[in-house]
Amino acid sequence: MHINPAQYGHAFSEIKRTSSLHLTCKLILFVSCLSIDSICTAKVLSLVLKKSLILYQLIPVVGYADLKNHYLKLDADVANVILIGCGAMIDLEAFFEIDPDDFMVSPDGGFGASADADDLDQALQLRGPTFRRKIYVMDGSRPWNLDNIFGLQMVVCFDDGFIEKHLAAERDSYQKLVDVSDHESETDADSEGDSDSEADGCGPPHTPSARRTKRQRRNEIRSYEEVLENYYNQGTALFTATTAIMYAMLATIGETNIENLWLSIIGLSSLDRLHPEVYDKIQPLYKEEVHRLSPSNAGLEKSADLTTLAIDKDYHLFLLRHWTLYDSFFYSSLVNSKLNLWRDDGKKKLHKMFAKMGISLSVAQQKWLYMDITIKKHLPVIFNKYLPQYGLEGVVREGFVRTFGFMGQLSAMECVEALTALLETDDRALGDAHKKRGEDPLTEADEISSRIEMKEKLWVVNFWSSWDALNMTTHGKASRVVSSNLNPGVGSLRKLKGFDLLVHGLESAKSMQQIIFRTGMSVLERGLIKNLRIYRLCVLNDGAIPDLQLFNNPLILSKLGNWLLENINEAELLNFLSKKDDSLKSNVLKPLVVASLDQVSDTYLIIGLAPKYPRGLDNSTKVKLSKQASTDGKAGESALMTRLNTFSVAFQKVAATSGAKVRINSFDSSIIEIRKDDLSPFLEKLTLSGLI
């Protein structure tokens, strides 16, 4: 079943009622551990649960196998399970192997098996079944699995109103097929008696009218199945932030405050790079909340423990307040794609741009902290005057900035970069695993399993580092000493908390951004991207990429893939607009497949990236580029929204028919792992499948 925002408060009350007043833990939170939005959602929920004195257990999960393994180990008396950042797109009843009868409660308070069948049927007709366990789903990924939202009432999906507005046809088709299935079950039960009657000559004759009715019914069933098939085959996308769902629930129960709002803003901001349309849709609502909850800071005297949240000037540059002006421009994905900085003429254009702005390269290469205060104050005016000449209209924008007393300020986007760096791979932990593997040789199968287990354990460790970084009020003398030293050892890193850990993450983010850009520039310069008929392909092999082992993390590989996609799309857009040739427009919105070799396990990590509109593109150009825009008005409207990722469907179907050894475990089904020898035939079948 599904609930809309008006019902969120009642759902929380039920969770609170069934989880409170028990000595044992009745509430389990499963959190997608590679999603900042999910981590922030879980953090907000944990604060509310602690305030309500509700015991809970939080379990970070890295994929479907990990999720199922943990779920099957739950105690039978667990009353509530909340899935954060996962679960929307799979049939949870089948996935968790749930028998609803095992959890159904009879009207007298016992279990279903002990109740009289007639009394139970009557109670179910009056108020529906009651279960002693509920599974709640907070996930912004779409499409919804229809069994979750229209089927089992044991599963409760938090919806933002999308279902009622857009899935009426799918709901009707689903219900009709359920009714047909129930009817066929009833007729099958009577089939033996009917066949006996027909054998005796007493059954009804097969008249033309009966055959016509049966054929018409088959056609109706086929049409219902086609509606559902088209729904599931359309591709996947992220339609909303889980933090927005959580904050909407907080609004209904009266728990909105600055801390929860700040965490929600960070979660939303993490989607800006890959899903800018989601950020643009929700950001104005958070701006209103900041004005409502945060008093004017003009008359407040600054103190060591004063924390404020304000809307201030922010820049679409990479960590400007923590780097040099030149580096923040050079390592900005937006600037790089607009100016083509991987080419020599692009770098010359960047230097010319600084000269036009009246900022010398020596000044631009100074640390932000030591730059002339006059220049820093006038940067918004300077940028607005000169940057539009280079297609950089959106560099200056409004953002969310939080002040942490005398410790400093951080914007939401800066927090996202720091948290992302903390979630990314840790070479020191990988090195320890390599040592252990060298001491104890394993078979090929055990080697791959050990590698997967090691990576997943590392991601869970990184999850807890990010979790600790969100303890914004945690800082003190001990952690400040560690922060000033920034010892690279893992033990020292664990001592850092809150603001200090975020500062450490910012330093790691700068190093990782340099690796992404260095690798991306090398890929473009050496022409490692193949332009195939329906998608582009980039394969990172040993010897070709210096930092190849880093790209075994889906977060890092996704970041590289999006950097490549943005640069290619901008170049193809300029080519299309300059030549006015409609045959070139398909190149602008062509998806990308990136594969990175894991040399230890001899497997490839593959990510399929949906085509993206270049940032800042106007709606009229989007309609021109969209293939569906000319078909009907509805398609034209959808052309302005997120481009759906069809790789999620294509990968699963090709994997099922190709015979390749493929592991599909990520909550994002456009991310898969495949054996090295199976890569070429898999990609060949993908190209010929017609599914993209």
Residue pairs with C-beta under 8 A, 6 or more apart in sequence:
1 149
1 150
1 151
1 152
1 153
1 155
1 156
1 157
2 144
2 148
2 149
2 150
2 156
2 157
2 158
2 159
2 163
3 10
3 11
3 156
3 157
3 158
3 159
4 159
4 160
4 161
4 163
4 164
5 160
5 161
5 248
5 249
5 252
6 252
8 158
8 245
8 248
8 249
8 252
8 253
9 249
9 252
9 253
11 136
11 156
11 158
11 249
12 249
12 252
12 253
13 253
14 134
15 27
15 54
15 80
15 82
15 134
15 136
16 52
16 54
18 26
18 79
18 80
18 134
19 26
19 27
19 54
19 55
19 56
19 79
19 80
20 52
20 53
20 54
22 55
24 55
24 75
24 77
25 55
25 56
25 57
25 78
26 55
26 77
26 78
26 79
26 80
27 49
27 54
27 55
27 56
27 57
27 78
27 79
27 80
27 81
27 82
28 56
28 57
28 59
28 74
28 78
28 80
28 81
28 82
29 42
29 45
29 46
29 56
29 57
29 58
29 59
29 82
29 84
30 59
30 61
30 67
30 70
30 71
30 81
30 82
30 83
30 84
30 86
30 87
31 38
31 39
31 41
31 42
31 58
31 59
31 60
31 61
31 84
31 85
31 463
32 38
32 60
32 61
32 84
32 85
32 86
32 667
33 39
33 60
33 61
33 62
33 423
33 459
33 460
33 462
33 463
34 62
34 423
34 459
34 463
34 554
34 555
35 85
35 242
35 270
35 667
36 266
36 267
36 270
36 416
36 419
36 420
36 423
36 466
37 85
37 140
37 241
37 242
37 243
37 267
37 268
37 270
37 271
38 84
38 85
38 86
38 242
38 267
39 267
39 419
39 463
39 466
39 467
39 470
40 243
40 263
40 264
40 266
40 267
40 270
40 470
41 84
41 85
41 138
41 242
41 243
41 245
41 246
41 267
42 58
42 84
43 263
43 467
43 470
44 243
44 246
44 247
44 250
44 260
44 263
44 264
45 82
45 84
45 246
46 56
46 58
47 259
47 260
48 250
48 253
48 255
48 260
49 56
51 255
59 70
60 459
60 460
60 463
60 464
61 67
61 70
61 86
62 456
62 459
62 460
62 665
63 456
63 665
63 666
63 667
64 86
64 90
64 95
64 665
64 666
64 667
65 665
66 456
66 665
67 83
67 86
67 87
68 95
68 96
71 81
71 96
72 96
72 97
74 81
78 133
79 132
79 133
79 134
80 133
80 134
80 136
81 133
81 134
81 135
81 136
82 135
82 136
82 137
82 138
83 92
83 135
83 136
83 137
83 138
83 139
84 138
84 139
84 242
85 138
85 139
85 140
85 242
85 667
86 139
86 141
86 667
87 135
87 137
87 139
87 148
88 137
88 139
88 140
88 141
88 142
88 144
88 145
88 148
88 157
89 139
89 141
89 142
89 143
89 144
89 145
89 236
89 669
90 145
91 145
91 147
91 148
92 98
92 135
92 137
92 145
92 147
92 148
92 152
92 155
93 100
93 147
93 151
93 152
93 154
93 155
94 147
96 135
98 152
98 154
100 129
100 131
100 152
100 154
101 112
101 113
103 131
103 132
103 133
103 154
104 111
104 112
104 129
104 130
104 131
104 132
105 111
105 112
105 129
105 130
105 131
105 132
106 112
106 114
106 115
106 119
106 120
106 123
107 115
107 119
107 120
107 123
108 115
111 132
112 120
128 153
129 153
131 153
131 154
133 154
134 154
134 155
134 156
135 154
135 155
135 156
136 156
136 157
136 158
137 148
137 155
137 156
137 157
137 158
138 158
138 242
138 245
138 246
139 242
140 238
140 239
140 240
140 241
140 242
140 244
140 245
140 278
141 236
141 237
141 238
141 239
141 667
141 668
142 162
142 236
142 237
142 238
142 239
143 231
143 232
143 234
143 236
144 157
144 159
144 163
144 167
146 170
146 171
146 174
146 228
146 231
148 155
148 157
149 157
149 159
149 163
149 167
150 171
150 174
150 175
151 174
151 178
158 245
158 249
160 239
160 240
160 244
160 245
160 248
162 239
162 240
163 171
167 231
169 227
170 227
170 228
170 231
173 223
173 224
173 225
173 227
173 228
174 224
174 228
176 220
176 221
176 224
177 221
177 224
177 225
177 228
180 221
180 224
194 203
195 203
197 203
204 210
232 649
233 649
233 691
234 644
234 646
235 610
235 644
235 645
235 646
235 647
235 648
235 649
236 644
236 645
236 648
236 649
236 668
236 669
236 670
237 275
237 610
237 642
237 643
237 644
237 645
238 271
238 274
238 275
238 278
238 642
239 278
239 642
240 278
240 282
241 264
241 267
241 268
241 271
241 278
241 282
242 267
243 263
243 264
243 265
243 266
243 267
243 268
244 264
244 267
244 268
244 282
244 285
246 264
247 256
247 260
247 261
247 264
247 289
250 256
250 260
256 289
256 293
257 293
258 293
258 294
258 307
258 309
259 472
261 286
261 289
261 290
261 293
261 309
262 309
262 400
262 402
262 412
262 472
263 470
264 286
265 286
265 400
265 412
266 412
266 415
266 416
266 419
266 470
268 278
268 279
268 282
268 283
268 286
268 412
269 279
269 400
269 412
269 413
269 415
269 416
270 416
270 419
270 420
271 278
271 279
272 279
272 413
272 416
273 333
273 562
274 558
274 562
275 642
276 615
277 641
277 642
278 642
286 400
287 311
287 398
290 309
290 310
290 311
290 400
291 311
293 309
294 308
294 309
294 310
297 308
297 310
297 403
300 306
300 308
302 405
302 406
303 405
303 406
304 405
304 406
305 405
306 403
306 405
307 402
307 403
307 404
307 405
307 472
307 473
308 402
308 403
309 400
309 401
309 402
310 400
310 401
310 402
310 403
311 398
311 399
311 400
311 401
312 398
312 399
312 400
312 401
312 411
313 380
313 396
313 397
313 398
313 399
314 396
314 397
314 398
314 399
314 400
314 401
314 411
314 413
315 328
315 383
315 395
315 396
315 397
316 332
316 334
316 394
316 395
316 396
316 397
317 328
317 329
317 332
317 334
317 335
317 395
318 327
318 328
318 331
318 332
318 333
318 417
318 510
318 513
319 328
319 414
319 417
319 506
319 509
319 510
320 328
320 368
321 368
321 409
321 411
321 414
322 368
322 414
322 506
322 510
323 331
323 367
323 368
323 510
324 364
324 365
324 366
324 367
324 368
325 359
325 363
325 364
325 365
325 366
325 368
325 371
326 354
326 361
326 364
326 365
327 365
327 510
328 368
329 335
329 350
329 364
330 336
330 341
330 350
330 517
331 510
331 513
331 514
331 517
333 562
333 563
333 566
334 392
334 394
334 395
334 566
334 615
335 341
335 350
335 392
335 395
336 342
336 346
336 517
336 563
336 566
336 567
337 566
337 567
337 569
337 570
337 614
337 615
338 390
338 391
338 392
338 570
339 346
339 349
339 350
339 353
339 390
340 346
340 349
340 567
340 570
340 571
341 347
341 350
341 521
342 520
342 521
342 524
342 525
342 567
349 390
351 361
353 386
353 387
353 390
354 360
354 361
354 364
356 386
356 389
357 382
357 383
357 386
358 382
359 375
359 382
363 371
363 372
363 375
368 376
380 396
383 392
383 395
383 396
384 396
387 393
387 395
387 396
391 616
393 616
394 615
394 616
399 411
399 412
399 413
400 411
400 412
401 409
401 410
401 411
401 412
402 409
402 410
402 411
402 412
402 472
403 409
404 410
404 472
404 475
404 499
407 475
407 499
408 499
410 418
410 499
410 502
414 502
414 506
415 502
417 505
417 506
417 509
418 469
418 501
418 502
418 503
418 504
418 505
418 506
418 508
418 509
419 466
419 469
419 470
419 502
419 505
420 505
420 509
420 555
420 559
421 505
421 506
421 508
421 509
421 512
422 462
422 465
422 466
422 469
422 501
422 504
422 505
422 508
423 459
423 462
423 463
423 465
423 466
423 555
424 462
424 508
424 512
424 550
424 553
424 555
424 556
425 458
425 462
425 549
425 550
425 552
425 553
425 556
426 458
426 461
426 462
426 490
427 549
427 550
428 488
428 489
428 490
429 458
429 461
429 490
430 454
430 458
430 549
433 450
433 451
433 454
434 600
437 447
437 450
437 600
442 450
444 602
447 600
447 601
448 601
448 602
448 603
451 598
451 600
451 601
452 601
455 552
455 553
459 553
465 493
465 494
465 501
468 474
468 496
468 497
468 498
468 501
469 496
469 497
469 498
469 501
469 502
469 505
470 498
471 497
471 498
472 498
472 499
473 498
474 497
474 498
474 499
475 497
475 498
475 499
475 500
478 495
479 495
479 496
479 497
479 498
479 500
480 500
482 492
482 495
482 496
482 500
483 496
483 500
483 503
483 504
485 492
486 492
486 504
486 507
487 493
493 501
493 504
496 504
512 550
512 556
515 547
515 550
516 556
516 559
516 560
516 563
517 563
519 540
519 545
519 546
519 547
519 551
519 560
520 560
520 563
520 564
520 567
522 528
522 545
523 529
523 538
523 540
523 564
524 564
524 567
526 544
528 538
528 539
528 540
528 544
529 536
529 537
529 538
529 564
529 568
529 592
530 536
530 537
530 538
531 587
531 590
532 687
533 687
534 590
534 591
534 687
534 692
535 590
535 591
535 592
535 593
535 608
535 687
535 692
536 568
536 590
536 591
536 592
536 593
537 592
537 593
537 595
537 683
538 561
538 564
538 592
538 593
538 594
538 595
539 594
539 595
539 597
539 604
539 679
540 548
540 551
540 594
540 595
540 596
540 597
541 548
541 597
542 548
542 597
542 599
545 551
545 596
548 596
548 597
548 599
549 598
549 599
550 556
551 557
551 560
551 596
551 605
552 596
552 598
552 605
554 605
554 607
554 666
554 668
554 671
557 594
557 596
557 605
557 607
558 607
558 609
558 671
560 594
561 592
561 594
561 607
561 609
562 609
562 612
564 592
564 594
565 592
565 609
565 611
565 612
566 612
566 614
566 615
568 592
569 588
569 589
569 611
569 612
569 613
569 614
570 614
572 584
572 587
572 588
572 590
573 588
573 614
573 617
573 625
575 584
575 587
576 584
576 585
576 587
576 588
576 625
577 621
585 624
585 625
586 627
588 611
588 614
588 625
589 611
589 613
589 625
589 626
589 627
589 643
590 611
591 608
591 609
591 610
591 611
591 645
591 646
591 647
591 692
592 608
592 609
592 611
593 606
593 607
593 608
593 609
593 647
593 683
593 686
594 606
594 607
594 609
595 604
595 605
595 606
595 607
595 679
596 604
596 605
597 603
597 604
597 676
598 604
598 605
602 675
602 676
603 663
603 673
603 674
603 675
603 676
604 673
604 674
604 675
604 676
604 679
605 671
605 672
605 673
606 651
606 671
606 672
606 673
606 674
606 679
607 670
607 671
608 645
608 647
608 648
608 650
608 651
608 670
608 671
609 645
609 647
609 670
610 642
610 643
610 644
610 645
610 646
610 647
610 670
611 643
612 643
613 622
613 625
613 643
619 640
622 639
622 640
623 629
623 636
623 639
623 640
625 639
626 635
626 636
626 639
628 635
628 636
628 638
628 639
629 635
629 636
629 639
630 636
645 670
646 691
646 692
647 670
647 692
648 668
648 669
648 670
649 669
649 691
650 686
650 689
650 691
650 692
651 662
651 664
651 669
651 670
651 672
651 686
652 664
652 669
653 689
653 691
654 660
654 682
654 685
654 686
654 689
654 691
655 662
655 664
655 672
655 682
657 685
658 678
658 681
658 682
658 685
660 674
660 675
660 678
660 681
660 682
661 674
661 675
661 678
662 672
662 673
662 674
662 675
662 678
662 682
663 672
663 673
663 674
664 672
665 673
666 672
674 682
686 692
